[in-house]
Amino acid sequence: MAFNLVFLSSILILSVFSPVINALSSNYYDKSCPNVELLVSDAVKKATANDKTVPAALLRMHFHDCFIRGCDASVLLNSKGNNKAEKDGPPNISLHAFYVIDNAKKQVEASCPGVVSCADILALAARDAVVQSGGPSWNVPKGRKDGRTSVATETRQLPAPTFNISQLQQSFSQRGLSLNDLVALSGGHTLGFSHCSSFQNRIHNFNATQDVDPTLHSSFAASLKNTCPIKNRPKNAGATMDPSATTFDNTYFKLILQGKSLFSSDQALLNFPKTKNLVTKFASSQQAFLDAFVNSMIKMSSITGGQEVRKDCRVVN
């Protein structure tokens, strides 16, 4: 969930979004495709063995899918003709590992053609990504359908790393998600890497009187400034989301309390009593975080909106 759009006014997220909760079922494919979970987890496992950044990429891909038109695999569709798809919208340019979903879909189609949606494969892959990183497992409700619409400009609705707590709350509530869900799902930032663009607002020209966000730990801020200079910055410069960026744990919450989180939106969780209490709770109890994360993932991944089962995840039928 490392969102890379560095500007977004609160107006842009006021667009109408109606979460639709369709009846999903954990045993949806028990008869029609009984080995689907095994096939998807195998694809994720193989990819992770070759590239440790895959789990973070898949988890982020699922978040970015669900926040636009629900979890309908619209993020997987390629741009076509004059239509620029979600994956080419500014916050999604850095999404990667789409090939993992392609590989999983290929195996699933060979076993049960025309049965399993790409949206379900992505939801399963996100769960498997967490498991591969040492995190919890859970039963993923299934039965999503794939969407037929993907528009790059709609990615402006994604929560930005510069958001304050009221913008975050609004973005999540529009999708039927609570403050508890906001804090738990923000814990996905325990995995992965962020480019400088997502946190440069905190280390250069923070405001009229301060160059650096005063809530940042001074030595951490100095390190980030060194990594992300204003001039002559290496193209892919950035920082890991936390020191254990390939391990799913509660380090992220400990870092927030130490002033060592990357995004303004991470630090913003301390600016409201309820969210601050949850950060403190999750920092002190990894199990409390893992339990909350599982519940919120199931809730978020149950926002649905598709119409078909795609044969190829990159194109509509």
N, C-alpha and C positions, 0 to 999 in steps of 0.2 A: 504494500500500500504506500510506496514512496512516490508521492505525487510530484510531478516535475513542472507543473504550470506555476510560474512565479508571479502571475498577476491575475487577479480575478476580483471584480467588485462584487459586493454583496447582491447587487441587482441581478447579476447573471444567474444566480442560483435560485431566483424566484420563479423560474419557469415551472410550469405545472408538471408535477410528477405524481402519478397515482400508482402506488405499489399494489400489485395484484398477487394475492397469495392463492395459488392454485393448489389443489390437493396433490401433494407429492407422497411417495411411499418408499420406505427403505427396501421393500421387497418387489419393487416395480418390475425388475427384469428377471426375477427368480425362474420364471418358466421360459421367457422369450430370449434371454441371453444370460444364462447363469454364471458364465465366467468373465463377465465384463469387468468386474473390479480387479480380478487377477491380471487381466490384459493391460488395464490402465496402469496399475501399480508397477507392473513389469517395465512398461515404457518409461515411467518416471524414474524408476530405480536405475535402469541402464543409462539414461541421460545424465543423472546425477553423478554416477560413477565417473563419467567423462568430463563433467563440468559442474563444479560445486556451486555455481551461481544459478543453476536451474530452479531449485526450490523457491528461492525468493522471487524469481521471474514469474513462475506459475501462480504463486499466491497473489502477487500484485496484479497479474492479468485477470484473475478471477474477481478481485475487488473492482477493478476498472470496468469489467464487464457488467457486474451486478448494479453498479451505480448509474449506468446509462441504459434505460429501457428494461431494467431487470436482468436476471441471469439468463440471457438468451443467445449467448455466443456471438453477439453482434460485433464484439471486439475482434473476432477472428476473420471477419469478412475482408476481402481485398477491395481496394478502391477500383472503380471500373468506369471508364469513360469520363464523364464530367462529374461523377459522384466521388468525392473524397471520403473514404471510410474512417471510422473511429480510430483504427490503428495508425492512421496518418495525422491525427489531431495532435496539437502541441504536447499535451501531457503524456501521450502514448508513443511518441517517437522512440523513446528508450525501452519500450517493451521488447522482450525477446523470448526465445525458446518456443516460438509457435510450432516449430518442427516436432516438438515432443507431443503436442496434441495431434498433429498430422500422423505421426507414427502410431499413436494409440488408436486413432480412428481407423487407420488401415488394418490393424490387427483385429479390431472389433468388427469391422465390415466383413472381413474374411470369415469370421466366426458366426456372426448374426447380421447379415446384410439388411440395411434399411430399418433397423430397430432402435438403435441407441443414438440419442441426440448429441451433438457436439457440446451443447450446454451442460449436459450431464457428465460428459467426459472431462470437461474443464473443471467442474465442481469436484469430481473424484480426484483429478490430478492435483488440485489445490490441497485437498486433504492429505493425499499421499506425499506432497511436497513437505508438509508439516511433519509427517511421520518420518520421512527420510532425514529430517533435520533434528531428530531426537525429540520431537514434540508429541502431543497426544493424538490418538486416533478417535474416530467417531463414525457412527452410521450416517452416511450421507443420504438424505431423502432424494429420490429420483423420480423422473417423469417430466422433466422440463422439455420444452420445445425450443427449436431454434428460430430466431427472428429473421426477417427478410429486409430489415432496414438498418443501415449503419451510416451515420453522418458525422463527419469530423467535427463540425462546429458544436455538436452536442457535448463534446468532451469538456467544454467550458463549464459544464455542471459538476465536474469532479471537484472534490474538496482540494484546495491548494495548500502547499506547505507554508504559505504565508497567512493562512486563516487565523482569526482570533476565535475565542471560545463561542461567541454568539453565532458567528458564521458556521462553525463546525456543527453546533447544535442544530441550526436550521437545516443544513445539508443532510444530516442524518435523520432528523425528524420527518423530512419530506419523503423519506424512504421507509418510514415506519420503524426507525431504529432509535433507541433511547440513549441517554447519556452513558448508561452502563455499557451499551453496545459500542459507543464511540470510544471509550477508554479501552475496553477489551480488544476491539479490532485494531486500535492504534498500536497495540502490542505486536502486530505483524511487522512493525518496524524493527523488531529484533533481528530480522533477516535482511541481508542485502546491502546495497551500495547506493549512494546518492551523488549525482554530479553537483558541482559547485553552485550552479544556477539556482538550485532549490533552497540554498541557505545563505547565499551571498548577501541577502538583505540584512542579515544579522551581524556580518563581519566587515562590511564596507558601507559608509554613509547611512548608518542606522537611523538617525534622525538629525534634526538641525543642529543639535548640540553634542551628540555623541556618535563616534564612528562605529563603535561596537555595542551590540545589545548588552546592557549591564547585567542581564540575568545569566549571561554565559560565563562559565568559569574562566578566569583570566588566562590560565595556561592552555586551556582547551581552545579558547578563541585565538590565541597566538598561533597555535598549531594549525588551525583551519585557515588563518590568514596566510600562513606560509605555503599551505597546499594550494590555496586559491587566490593568488595575487590578482590585483586589478588588471595589470598589464602582463603580457607574455605568458598567459596561462596555458598549460598543456591542454590539448583538445578534450581529453577524457578525464580531466582532473576531478577529484572528489574524495569522499570519505566513506568508510563502511558505517552502516547504521549503528552498530555497536561493536566492541572489540571481539565479540563471539558471533560474528555476522553470518556464520553458517550453522549456528546452533540455536534451536528454538527454546528460549528460556526467558526469565523475567529481568534480565540485565537492563533492558531498555528503560524500565520503570525506575530502577536504581539510578540510572544516568540522569533522568529528568530531575530527580531530587538533588543531584549533585551539580546541576547547571551544565550538564554535558550532553544534552540531546541536540540533534542537528537542526530540526525545523522549528520555526515560530509556532507551528500548530502543535508540536510536541510540548513545548514550554507552556503553551496556552492552557493545557490541561490542569495547570496549577492555579489558574486564575478564577476558578469557580469552586466553592466548597465541596460540592458533591464529587466532581471529577478529581479534585485534589485528594480527597479521602480515598478514592478508588486507586489512584496512582500509589499512594502510601501503602494501601492494603496489598496491592499486587507486587510492590517492591519487597514487602516483608514475607509474602507467601506465594511461592511459585505455583503451588497447587490451586490456590484461589484464582490466580490468573488463568491457568490452563483450563479450569472448569468453566470460567466465564467466557473464555475465548471460544471454546467448543459450542457453548449455547448461542453465542452471538454469530458464529459462522453458520450454524444451522438456520438461524433466523434470517441472516442476510442472503444466504444462498437459496432461500425459499421465495424470494421476490422474483416472480416469473413474468414472462411476456411474449414468448415465441409462438410460432404457428406450425412449424414443420420439423421433420427430421432430415437434416441435410445429408446428402451423399458425400459431399466434399465440404470440409469445414470452412474453406476459404471463399466458396461461392454459393449463392442460393440455388435451390433446385430449379 
